[in-house]
């Protein structure tokens, strides 16, 4: 897709409407300045009503109409919803649940991605679309499938799983060791004995479940790449992607898929009605940017796209909550601020029937004479004014580690508590930093991290020896680290590391945890110095670390709750509980300051989201007011949304937004400050090997040098 153009639009389903509605749709799209629509996601039965017979006339008309009106197309392969004839002809390709129930046609995702018949049919419809449309002038992007995530436990899956396990482990001895199969007499002596995880009498084997998730990530990726290769062969100039869906239920390691897509694309639907929706939006965007960077070999400017979001609704607890006026724009611009190449929605026009007839849409059931569509028109105009920001990097001093496998492993029902979830702990750490105003990047274990002042590991349950070395090298060389409970406890096979927790990170953190003390739902424990801990507590013994907070009541009274440890030239913090929101923010702020990190906009009032992007010789400051009161924010520059010159302060109305092209010294990064509490040095003076320096106190292009 062309650089310098912020994409705007969403899923368009013309097959649901007569041709006269198409013409109205296109006229409305032009009003809203829509420049990209996704077409054909769920149209397989209309494109191929019988095996091998294709009906493309209607799609020809739609693509020609869109092109004639200057609207590009992300053409989808419709393989997330096979047509009825396929399910009837190939009942063995219908998905089977863990308890052996075969699901039937009547919804979406009725397929098994390990079934040969399904894979062949998917390649077939992709090839037919490629042959006809690979050089159509409207085509800007191929959109493969939709929200990969469907699993199956059928016989096809069993055969594919055994092949995958043999490739991963080599032989049964290695598999038995990885899965600790001597427990409960599960030792395997023949590959035929190994099945997908089934519904069992009691707890399933954690290694078995973890590898099954990994298998499905690889299997779904293979299904994607088969279609991608067909499409690329037809016209290598057209980029290919698929839309990532977020959630603990998804057996996809999105970060490791990133190298296989030309553009990382995510679907994001917050489920919090209160301010949590804004926090979730920021986290999702930071995740997407991190995945994109990982796929681009660490390139901090790697593009990504918000492929789906809800214009005017938040689905929370089974209830549809209408977004307040202006909230759609703030959510959208939060994504753009964090690097999205644009804003796309599901969907363009609300359908009259079907399972998602009440789903959010830019053109709601009320039609274009509605608040929602008027806001859509305004958003289209806003994005046109922001074209210049589609470049550069997002400022981030802090890195947070994300690991899909740790999330899958922590989902095992045999954990000491049902509460610990990797995603929740990542969100809690990110939320504390977001509220304190710090920019964050999301990284994978093993990524380059020497440009960050602080690394946070939230519930990184699985830690291989390589991961432990990665963290240790960073801290020993002068980095600052904050680790939360349930990190480093198990190896990559989910086998618990012996000798005391946190296993692989004990020496680095200078602590040894003897016992876990999970808390009941709603239970809290007071901490010394104020604040409380929740969800989890531990018996922490000091092995070189110093306590900075202790438990103030109960069986752990007087024992460390939070510790700090000097390791080499760096500092490592350990949290053995989840602090309350205020305490967590205060603690994270203290750790970030000690590391030399700076908030994006240090003097911004609470409730103001600030994100800075930098390009060649320019910087842009996004300011989003998530409060119900007017706010003043110190800043200077040209407001791209109004054209006004800002000399010293931005005046933001309640719910308002400003995007400044900064001038003068605005946006210049201050020199990192020394951590007085810990005696740490600023990172550009830290005793580490020479490396590129991002700090403004050094000359452009300088590298750091060790301090004598």
N, C-alpha and C positions, 0 to 999 in steps of 0.2 A: 504494500500500500504506500501511496505517496507520502513522503515526509512533509512536515509543515502544514498538514491538514488534520485537524481534530475531527475524528469520525463521530457521526451522530445519527441515530436511528434505532433500529431494533428488529425483532422477528416479525416478518410479514407473511401472512398466510392467505394468499389470494384464492387458493383452492376452496376456501370456506365461503366465498362470496361470488355473486354474479359479476359479469364483466363491467356493468355500469358502475359498480362500487369501486372497481379498480381505478377508473378515471377520477372519481372523487378522492380516493386515497392519494393518488399522485399529486393532485392539486393541493391537498392538505399537507403533504410532505414538503412541497415547495414552500408553503407558508411557514412551516416550522424549520426550514433550512436543513432538512434531512438529507444526508449525502451517502448513506450506506444502509442497506436493509439485508437481513438474512432471509433467504427464500428456500422453501422445500424441506425444512427439517422433518416434518411429519407427513410427507406427501407420497410415500412409497406406493400406497394402494392406488393413487391417482396417476402416478407416473408409470407403474407397471401393474395394470389390473389383472393380467394373466402372466404366467411364467414366460418371459422372453418377448412379450408384446408391450411395446412402450407407447405411451400417448403423451407426446411432448408439445402438441400444438398450443395448449393453454399456457405452458411455461414459456414457449417462444414469444407469445403475445405479451406476457408480463415482463420479461426481460427487455424486450424491445421498447415497451412503454416506459419502463424505468430509465433506460439509457437515453431515450429521446428527451427525457426531462432532467438529465444531469444527475441521476441517482445511481450509484454503484451498487453491486450485488455481492454479498457473501453467499455463494451457492452451496447449499448443504447436501450431503449424501443422507438419505432418509433412513439410515439403517438402525436407528433406535426403536423403530416401530414397524416390524415386518407386517406385510398385508395378510389378510385372513387366509388367502390361498396357500401361503407359505406354511403357516402353522398347521393347516389341514394336511398338506403333503408331507410335512416333516415333523410329526409329533415328538420324535426323539430329540428335536432341537428346542423344544420348550423347556424352560428352566425348572429345576427340581430343588426344593428347599432342603434344609439339613435334616428334617424329619421325614424325608422321602415323598413329599407331596408334589406332584407335577402341576405346575400352574398352567392356566389356559389363556387363550386369546380373549381380549376384551379390554385391555388397557395398553399402556406403552411398555417397552422393555421386555416383551415376551419372547426371549431368545436365550440360548446358551452360546456364549462367545467361543466356547471350546468345541462346538458342534461343527463338523466339516461342511454340512449342508448350509448352515447359516453363513459361514465365512465365504463360501463360494457364491452364495446369493448376494452378499454384501459387495464382494468384488465385482460381481456382474452389474449391479445397478450403478456402482461408481464408474465402471468402464463406459457404460452407456451414456452417462451424464458427461464424462470427459470427452467422449467422441463428438458429442453434439455441441458442447458449450465451452470447451477449453479455450477457444479464441473469440468468444463473444465479447464485444466491446464493453458490455456492462460488467463483466466479471473482474472483480478486484481481489477476491479471496475465496479459497475453498474452505468450507466448514464441514469437517468430517464428523458424522454421527451427532450425538447430543448427550452430554453429561455421562460419559463412561462411568460405570459403577455397578452394573448388574452382575451378580454371581450365580453360581449353579453348583449342584452336587451330584450331577447325573453320571452315567457310565462314561460318556465322552470326557467329562471333567476328570474322572478317576484315571483314565489312561493318560491324559495330558499331564496331570499332576505327578504321576509316577515318573514320566520322562523328565519333567522339570526337576524333580528331587534328585534323580540320578545325575543330571547335569550339575546341580548345585553341590551335592555332597560326594559324588563319586561312587560310593559303595554303601552298603547297608551298615557296615561297622561305623562309618562316619555319621550316618543318619542316626543310628541308635545312640551314639555318644552325644550328638547335638540335642536330641530330644529327651535324653535321660530316660530311655525306655525301660530300664531295669525297675523303675518305679511302677507299681501295680501290674507287673508282668506283661508289659507292652513290647517286649523285645521282638523285633521283626527278623525273620529268617528268609523271607522271600518277598520280592517287590509286589507280588500279587496280594500280599496281606495288607498293603498300605492303601487306604481309601481316603477320599476327602473327609474332613470332619463331619460326623453325623450327629444327630441328636443322641445323647448318651444318658446312661443311668445317673451319672454325677458329673464331676468336673472333667472336662476334656484336657488333653495334654497341651500345655502352653506353647511348646515348641512346634507342635503340629499345627495349631491354630495360627501361629505367627507365620510359618512358612506358607500356609494356605493363602493368607493375605498377600504375601509377596508373590506367590504364584499368580494370583488373579491380577495384580498390577502388571506383571510381565505379559500375561495372556491378553489382557485388554489392550496393552500397548502394541502387541503383535497384530491384533485385529485392526488397530488404527493405522499402523505403518503399512499394512497391505493395501489399504485404500489410498493412503497418501502416495505410495509409490506409483499406483495406477494414475492418479491425477497429475503427479509431477511429470511423468513420462509424456503426457499429452501436451503439456505446456510448462516447462520449468520456470517460466517467468512469473507465474501466479503463486503467491505464498499459500501454504496449507496449514490449517490449525484445527483444533477441536476445543470445545469449551469445558473447562474444569468446573466440576461441581464440588462444593465444600461441605464437609461434615464427617463426623467420626465413622459413619456407616460406609464411607467410600473406600474401597480397597485399592486405591490408586496413590502411588508415591509421585505426586505432581512435580516435585522438584526434579526427580530423576527422569521424568518424561520430557522436561523442558528442552533437552537437546534434540528431540525428535520433532518439535513443532517449529514453524517459522515465526510464530508470534504466540506468546503465552496469552491465553484468553480465559477469563474467569466469569462465572455467574455468582452474583452475591445478593443474598436476600437476608438482611438483618432480621432477628426475631425478638428484639427488645424494643418495647414501645417508648421507654424513657430514654435518657441520654445514652444508654447502652448501645443504641443503634449507631450513634456517631462513633463510639469506640470500636464497635465491630467493623464499621466501614473502614476506619483507618487501619485496623489490623489486616483485613482482607487485602487492602491495596498494598500494604507493606509486604505481605506474603507473596502476592503476585509479582511485585518488583524483584523480590529475592529469587523467586523461581526463574524469572526471565533472565536475571543476571547469571544464575547458575547454568542455564542452557546456553548462554552466550560466552562461556568461558571466563566469567568474572567481570564482563563489561558492565560498568555501572550505568551505562546509558541504554542497555538492552530494552527494547520496546515491549509493552504488553497492552492488553485491551480489556476494558470492562465490557464483556459480550452480552451479559444479561443483568438486569436489575429491575426492581418494581418501581414504576413511576410514582404511584400515589398510595401504596398500601404497604403496611408491615404486617406480616402474618405472625401472630404471637399467641401461643397456647390454643390454637384452633380458632382464634378470632382474627378478623381482618380489621386492622386499625388504619384509618385514613390519615396519611401524612399531613401535618399542618402546613399551611401556606409557606412556601420558600424552602421547605425541608428537602424536596426533591432536588433542587438546585444545589443545596449545601452538600448533600450526599454525593452528587455527581462531581462537583468541583473538588471534593476531598480526594476522589479517585484521580482526577486530572492532576491535581497538585502532586500526587505521589507517583506520577509517571504514566498514567493510562493514556493511550493514543486517542481516546475519545470516550463517549458515553453511549451505550446501547441498552435497550430495554426489551423486556418481554412483557407485553407485546405491542404491536402497533395498534390494532383495533380489537376491542373486546368482542368475543364471539357470542352469538345468541344461544348456542347450545354446546354440548360437550362437557367433559369432566371439569375443565377449568374455565367455565363460562363466567365466573366471578373473579377471575384473576385480574390483576392490575393491567391497565393499558393506557397508552398515550391518547387514544381516542376511545373514551369510555362508552358505556351504553347510552349515556346522555348525549353523546355526539360531540362535535367540535365546539358547540356553545356550552362550554364547561370550564370550570377553574383549571382542571387538569390539563386540558389542551392549551389553554392560554399560557399556563406556566411552561408547557412544552415549547411553545413558540418563543417565549422569552429566553428559555435555556438555549435554544438553537442560535439566537442572536448573540447571547453571551459567549458561546463557544467560538463563534466567528471572530470575536474580539480578542480571543486568547491564542490565536494561531501561533504567535511567536514563542510561546512557552513550550511548544512541542520539541524541546531540545534540552540538553543538559542533564545534570544529575540532581538527585534529591539529597539535601544535607542530612547526614546521619553520623553522629559520633558513637552511637551505641549499636551493638549487634546482639540479636537474640537468636539462639539456636532452635531450629525446628527439625523434628525427626519423625516422619510418618510411622516408622517401625516402632518407636517408643510408644506412640499413641496406640498402636494396635496391641502391643504387649500389655500395656496398662489396662486394656479393656478385658483382660481375662477375669472371669468371675471368682478365681481363687485368690485374689489380692486381699490384703488385710482390711481393706475398706472399699466400699463401692464408690467413694468420692474421688480418688485421685484420677485425673485425666490429663494427659499431656496438653491437649488443646486448651483446657481450662487454665492450666498453670501458665502456658504461653500467653493467653489472653490477660491473665491477672498481672503478669510482669509488664506486658505491653501497655496495659491500662494505666499502671502506676507511672510509667515513663511518659505516656501521652498526656496525662493530666498535669504532669510536671513540666511539659513543654519540650521534651527532648525528641529529636528525630531518631528513628530506629530503622535499621536494616535487618532483614531476616536472613540467616545463613544456615548452611548445612554443616554437620561435622566434617572436617577436612577442608572446608573453604578457606580462602585466604582471609585473614582477619587482622593483619598487623596494622591496618589503617584505622582501627577502631580503638577508642580509649577504654571502653568497657564492654565485656562479653557477658551475657546472661544465659545461664543454662537452666531453664524451668522444667523440672521433672524429666530430665534426659535419662530415662530409666535404663536404656540399653547403651552400654559404652564398651566398644571393642578396645583392644590394646592400642590400635591406631588412634582412636578417638581420645583416649587418655593421653597419649603422647602429643596430640594436636593441642589439647588444652594446656598441658603442662609446659610445652614449649612457649606458648603465648604468654603465660604468666611469668615463667622464669625469665623471659626476655624483657619484662617490664610492663606487661599488660595487667589490667584489673579485671577481676572475675567475680561474678555473683552466681552462686549455685543454690538451687532450692532442693528441698526434701525430695526423696525418691529419684535422685540422679546418681548415675554410676553404679547402681545396685546390681545389675545383671550384665552379662556379656551379650554379644550379638545374637545368641541363640536363646536368650531369656533364661539362662542358667544363672542362679544367684552366685555372686562372688563371695567367697568365704573369708572369714577373719574380721568381720565387722563392716558395717556400712559407713560411708557410701562407696564401698568397694574400690573401683578403679580410681577414685579421686581422694582417697583417705589421706595420703601423704601430702598431696597438693593443698588440701584444705586444713590439714593439721587437726583433724578430729577423728573420733572413732565412735560410731553409733552402735550401741548394744541392743536397744529394744525400740520397737515402734509402739506408739500409743495413739492410735487413731481416735479422733473425737466423733461423738454422735452429731447428727444433723442439728445445727443451731447451737451446739455447745461451744463455748469459748473458754480461754484460759488467760488470765491477766499476765502482762509482761512488765518487767521492771522498766521504770522510766515512762510508763504509760502505754496505752494501746493493748490490744488483745491478739491472741492467736486463735485460729480456727482450723477445722478439718483434720489436722494432723499435729502430733507432737512426738518427740523422740528423747530417749536417754542419750545425751551427748557427752562423751568424755573428751577432754582436751588432750591433744597430742602435739602441742606446739602453738596452737591458735590461742587468741585472746577473746574472752567473751565481751560482747558489746551490749547484749540484753539477755536477761535470764527469765525463766518461768517464775512467777511470783506467787503461785498457789498450787495446791494439789501435790501428787506424789513426786512431781518433778521440781518442786519449789527449790529455788537456788541453783538449779542446774542450767547450763547455757542453752539459750534459745537461738541466738544469733552470734556468730563468731567472725573474727577477722584474723588472717594469717599472712605473714610475709613469706613469700616463696621466691627465691632468687631475687630478681629486681622488681617483682610484682607483688600484688596483693590479691588474696582470695577470700571472699565472704561466703558464709554458709548460713542458710535459713532453714531451720528445722521445723518450721510451722508456716502457715499462710497468715501473715499479718492482716489486720483489718485494713480497709482501703486507705484511710488517712495515714496510718502507721507505715504501710507499704510504700506509699508515695514519699513520705519523709525519709524512709530508709533508702529507697532507690535514688532520691535526690542527693543524699549524703554520699552514696557510693559513686554516683556519676560525677559530682563535684570533686571528690577526692581523686578521681581518675583524670580530671582535667576536661571533662565534657561541658558544653555550654548549651542551655536551652536555645531553641531557634529564635525566640523573641523574648528575652529575659524579663521584660517589664510588662508583658501582656497580662491583662486581668484573667482571673479564673473563668473558664468557659469559652475562651478564645482559642481556637485551633490555628496554629501557625505552622506553615510548611514553606521551606525555601528551596527553589530550584536554581541551579547555576548552569549557564552556558558560557560560550567563549566571550569573555569580557562583559557579561551581563548576569544579573540575578533577578529573580522574581519572587516576591513574598506573597503567599496566599494567606489571607486572614478570614476566618469564618467565625461568626458570632453565634454560638449555640445557646445563648441565654435569651431570656425574654425582656432584657433591658438594653438600652443603648450603651455602647462601650467606646472608650478612647484607647487607642493603641499607639505607642510611640513608633513612628516609621516615617520614611521619606521616599518620594518617588512619584511616578505617574500612574494613576489608577487606570488600568486598561479597560475597566468596565464603564467608567464615566468620562475618562479623558481629563479628569481634574488633577491638578498638581497638589501634592501633599508635601508640606514643608517639615512639619514636626510630628503631627499626630493624624491618625486616621479616625474619623468619626463613623462608627459602625452602628446602624440602627439595630434594634432587636431582630435577630435572625438574619442580619445582613452579611454581605460578603464584599471583600475588596481584593484585587489582585494588582500589586504594585510592581512596575518595572523600577527597581531601586536605583537611586542616584547618589552621587558623592560617596561618602563612606558607609552609607546604609548597606547592610548585607555583608560587610567585611567581617570575616571571622576574627573574634578577639583571640589574643594569645591564650593558650591553655594555662590554667592556674595550677600551682602546686597544691597538693592535698595536705594542708597544714596538719590535719588530724592524724595522718599516717606517715608524714614525712616523704611522700612520693614526689618524684620529679615530674615536670611536664613531659609529655611523650616525645617531643622533638629533642629532648635532652636525655632521654632514658638510655641506660647502658645496654644497647642492643646493636646488632649489626646495622650498617648503613641501609637506609630504605627511603623510598620517596616520601616526602613530607607534605601534608595537607594543611599545615598550620600557617596562618597569616603572618606569624612572627618570623618566618623564614622566607628567603627569596624564592620567587617562582622557579620551579624546577630543581630546588635544592633537595639534597638527601640528608637524613639525620646522621649525626656522628656521635659516637659514644662520648659522654662527658668524662674527662680525666678523673 
